Amino acid sequence: MCRVLKVHRSGYYAWKACPKSERTLADESLLIDIKQSFEDSHGIYGSPRIHRDLREAGTRCGVKRVARLMRQVQLKSVRGYKRPRHKAGKPAIAAPNWLAQQFTFAAPDQAWVTDITYIRTYEGWLYLAVVIDLYSRAVIGWSMKPSMATELALDALMMAVWRRKPKQPVIIHSDQGSQFGSDDFTRWCKDNRLTPSMSRRGNCYDNAVAESFFSNLRQR
């Protein structure tokens, strides 16, 4: 067979002793790290983000190589369903927009803004809720949980009320997230002399102070 194929016998015996090439063995080792990163992201990350994770971990590889290996084992990022498109500027249903993009106040505890973001950690996703006083731009309440339940927003608001003890009604402005529009959140605000205010759907400027804070936080 070696004479017909015109190959050296030593090459045949070397292949027989180790049929997989160094490149194949390296791909198999890299694929283990790719699958681990994919599972850690709960199936959300595609090849560009997984490649970034591998580079941060010290693994040298190309993004095209990562994409090729993911295609071989049929690893595809999970894409969310398409929700119905809403018209920008639609008024809030749960609460009116009392803030109306007024971000400057002359005294503390007149208007607060609140929002939720997510942070990736080595143990999974962590959700952070904050409450910011528009007078000083200081974070006066915060809460962290592994899920985006209503308690996440309530705990941050409870800390803000406990620390500041406002003596007059305070506007608490948020987006139209389900946590802020829930009955528990509305009742809690009413019992503690807080006036809920909500951004218009699709208008990111209404809650710009909280969005700006989260943007600076991710850069650190």
Summary of the structure (lengths in Angstrom):
residues: 220
radius of gyration: 26.5
end to end distance: 63.4
largest distance: 96.2
contacts: 595
relative contact order: 0.12
helix: 41%
strand: 19%
